[in-house]
């Protein structure tokens, strides 16, 4: 038997609260609460799939409860209810990820439509997150085997695949991965989606990205941004043909690895759950970059070790020849053979100088 969805109804007036419970009880498991604190206790104890919240309440208003619920579990869908419609209140509610905004009195069909929409959205989001969590565990397993890391080509292929999956998940027009390259430098590594290349790698834009990366927190770029830096970045986005964006610094401990950027043709297209979804893909890419760095480090160490072995072999051969026969030409020939075999040189020059002659060129 399919498990019923759990719905929380919060209203400090008994009549509306019971009326809504009666409409929903035949198809859903319904829990009611008369205060914000009571509702939050329910959310912590037995998280619902969906919550109906009245905005105007005496102890704690619906917007405060909404923010608290989303901080506990961002996947809980919320439908706001009010008898006093306000554009400002509606905007604030929508910015915190509500599924629907109902004006009292509302009909049974309006309730059913709102519930179906909210539960469908929850199912889509949770299903996608389960898939991403599986990918995350797979990436962690790969990252832990640092000696078996990926080549640069493998890294690009894996990262490109992740970015292409992230675009529909965040409903973005385009996505760009920037990775650090030396001190205070970012490289525009991967571009995906219906991108506009102009401006993505310009120095002022990359410097602004470095500042965001140093801050370490995700940033939402919209026309109403208040910070001076963000306003400049929004203007740059608009010059590239975009109206909004979200930026996720990619970190591993205290190390900054790069930035994952999503661009939107309209600011309103940025989904309410941009933070949760983007952080998941950001974490996946951090693991991919770290695995690649470990591979590069192991390859470099192996190369250095091989060079040390070759150098030691050269020194041993020099010592053997000198001890065997103190003849300059033989010594130089032996050195030359070892340089060619061990380090790949095709030849070398030796200039000898003494008190009574010009320099003598021994070319081998």
SVG drawing of the C-alpha trace seen along z (x, -y; Angstrom):
<svg xmlns="http://www.w3.org/2000/svg" viewBox="-15 -50 115 52">
<polyline fill="none" stroke="black" stroke-width="0.4" points="0.0,0.0 1.4,-3.4 2.3,-5.6 0.1,-8.7 1.8,-12.1 2.0,-14.0 0.6,-17.5 0.9,-20.0 -1.8,-22.7 -0.9,-25.8 -3.6,-28.3 -4.3,-30.0 -8.0,-30.0 -9.8,-26.8 -12.4,-27.2 -10.1,-27.5 -7.7,-24.9 -10.4,-22.3 -12.0,-23.1 -8.7,-22.5 -8.2,-19.3 -11.6,-17.9 -10.8,-18.6 -7.4,-16.8 -7.9,-13.9 -9.4,-11.5 -6.2,-11.4 -3.4,-12.5 -2.2,-12.1 -3.0,-15.5 -1.4,-17.1 -2.7,-20.4 -1.0,-23.1 -2.3,-26.4 1.0,-28.1 4.3,-28.5 6.3,-26.8 3.9,-23.9 4.3,-23.6 8.1,-23.6 8.0,-20.9 6.1,-18.7 8.6,-19.5 11.5,-18.5 9.8,-15.4 8.0,-14.1 8.9,-16.2 5.9,-16.6 6.0,-16.5 4.0,-19.7 2.9,-22.5 0.0,-25.0 0.9,-28.2 -1.3,-31.1 0.6,-34.4 -1.3,-36.5 -0.9,-34.9 -0.5,-36.3 2.5,-34.5 4.7,-33.9 3.7,-34.9 3.7,-32.6 6.8,-34.1 8.9,-33.5 7.6,-29.9 8.4,-29.5 12.0,-30.6 12.4,-28.3 11.0,-25.3 13.3,-25.8 16.3,-26.0 15.3,-22.7 14.5,-20.9 14.6,-22.8 12.8,-20.0 9.5,-20.5 7.1,-22.2 5.1,-25.2 1.8,-26.7 1.1,-30.2 -2.5,-31.3 -3.7,-34.8 -6.9,-36.9 -4.9,-40.1 -3.0,-39.9 0.2,-42.0 2.6,-42.1 5.5,-42.6 4.6,-39.7 4.0,-37.5 7.4,-38.4 9.1,-37.6 7.3,-34.3 8.3,-33.3 11.9,-34.2 12.0,-31.6 10.7,-28.9 7.0,-28.6 5.1,-26.4 1.9,-28.4 0.3,-31.5 -3.5,-31.2 -5.9,-34.0 -8.7,-33.3 -11.4,-32.2 -10.3,-29.5 -12.1,-26.6 -11.6,-22.9 -10.3,-22.6 -7.7,-25.4 -6.5,-23.4 -6.3,-20.2 -4.4,-21.9 -2.0,-23.5 -1.3,-20.2 -0.7,-18.3 1.7,-20.9 3.6,-21.0 3.9,-17.2 4.9,-16.8 7.7,-19.4 8.8,-17.6 9.0,-14.3 11.0,-15.7 13.5,-17.4 14.0,-14.5 14.4,-12.0 17.0,-14.2 18.8,-14.7 18.9,-10.9 20.5,-10.4 23.0,-13.2 23.8,-11.7 24.6,-8.4 27.0,-10.2 28.6,-12.0 29.4,-8.7 30.8,-7.3 33.0,-10.4 34.2,-10.2 35.2,-6.6 37.2,-7.6 38.8,-10.6 40.0,-8.4 42.0,-6.2 44.4,-9.1 47.0,-6.9 44.4,-5.9 43.4,-9.4 42.3,-10.5 44.2,-12.1 43.5,-15.6 41.3,-14.4 39.3,-12.1 38.9,-15.0 37.5,-17.3 35.1,-14.5 33.9,-13.8 33.5,-17.5 31.7,-18.3 29.3,-15.4 28.5,-16.8 28.0,-20.4 25.7,-19.2 23.6,-17.4 23.6,-20.5 22.1,-22.8 18.6,-21.3 18.8,-20.7 19.3,-24.4 17.1,-25.4 20.0,-27.5 20.7,-28.7 24.5,-28.0 27.1,-26.9 30.8,-27.6 33.6,-26.0 36.5,-28.2 39.5,-26.5 42.5,-28.2 45.8,-28.4 48.6,-29.8 48.2,-32.7 45.2,-35.0 44.4,-33.5 41.3,-31.7 41.0,-29.7 37.7,-29.4 37.9,-25.6 34.5,-24.3 31.6,-26.1 28.2,-24.3 24.7,-25.2 23.5,-28.0 26.6,-30.0 27.7,-33.4 31.5,-33.3 32.2,-37.0 33.2,-38.3 33.5,-35.0 37.2,-35.2 37.7,-39.0 40.1,-40.2 37.7,-42.4 35.1,-39.6 37.7,-37.0 39.0,-39.4 35.4,-39.8 35.1,-36.0 38.3,-35.7 36.9,-38.0 33.7,-35.9 35.8,-32.8 37.8,-34.3 34.6,-35.0 33.8,-31.3 30.0,-31.6 27.5,-31.1 26.3,-34.3 23.0,-35.1 23.3,-37.8 20.1,-39.6 19.3,-43.2 18.2,-44.1 21.7,-43.2 22.7,-45.8 26.5,-45.2 28.7,-47.3 30.7,-44.3 27.6,-42.3 26.0,-45.3 29.1,-45.5 28.9,-41.8 25.2,-42.0 26.1,-44.8 28.8,-42.6 26.3,-39.7 23.8,-42.0 26.5,-42.9 26.9,-39.2 23.1,-38.8 22.2,-37.4 19.9,-38.8 20.8,-36.7 23.3,-34.2 24.5,-32.1 28.1,-31.5 29.5,-28.7 33.1,-28.8 34.6,-25.4 36.6,-24.7 38.5,-21.8 39.1,-22.7 40.9,-26.1 42.0,-25.6 40.1,-27.5 39.9,-25.3 37.6,-27.4 34.1,-28.6 31.0,-27.0 28.8,-29.7 25.3,-29.4 23.8,-32.0 20.1,-32.8 18.3,-34.7 15.9,-36.1 16.5,-36.5 13.1,-35.0 14.3,-31.7 16.6,-31.1 14.9,-28.2 14.0,-28.6 16.3,-25.6 19.3,-27.0 21.5,-26.8 20.9,-23.2 21.1,-21.9 24.2,-24.0 26.1,-23.1 25.6,-19.4 27.2,-19.8 29.8,-22.1 30.8,-19.3 31.0,-16.8 33.3,-19.0 35.5,-19.6 36.0,-15.9 36.7,-15.6 39.3,-18.5 40.9,-17.0 41.2,-13.6 42.9,-15.1 45.3,-17.1 46.3,-14.0 46.9,-12.2 49.0,-15.1 51.0,-15.1 51.6,-11.3 52.7,-11.6 55.1,-14.5 56.5,-12.6 57.0,-9.5 58.8,-11.6 61.0,-13.2 61.8,-9.8 62.8,-8.5 65.0,-11.6 66.7,-11.1 67.4,-7.4 68.9,-8.5 71.1,-11.2 72.3,-8.6 73.2,-6.2 75.2,-9.0 77.1,-9.7 77.9,-6.0 79.1,-5.7 81.3,-8.8 82.8,-7.4 83.4,-4.0 85.1,-5.5 87.3,-7.8 88.4,-5.1 88.9,-2.7 90.9,-5.0 91.7,-8.6 91.2,-9.6 89.3,-12.8 87.8,-11.6 86.6,-8.4 85.0,-10.3 83.2,-12.6 82.0,-9.8 80.6,-7.9 78.9,-11.0 77.4,-11.6 76.1,-8.1 74.3,-8.4 72.9,-11.8 71.4,-10.4 70.1,-7.2 68.9,-8.6 67.7,-12.1 67.1,-12.1 69.8,-14.7 71.1,-14.4 74.5,-16.0 76.4,-18.4 79.4,-20.7 82.2,-21.0 84.6,-23.9 87.9,-23.5 90.0,-26.4 93.5,-26.4 96.1,-29.1 98.0,-28.6 95.3,-28.1 92.1,-29.3 88.9,-27.4 88.8,-23.9 85.4,-22.7 84.8,-19.0 81.6,-18.4 79.9,-14.9"/>
</svg>
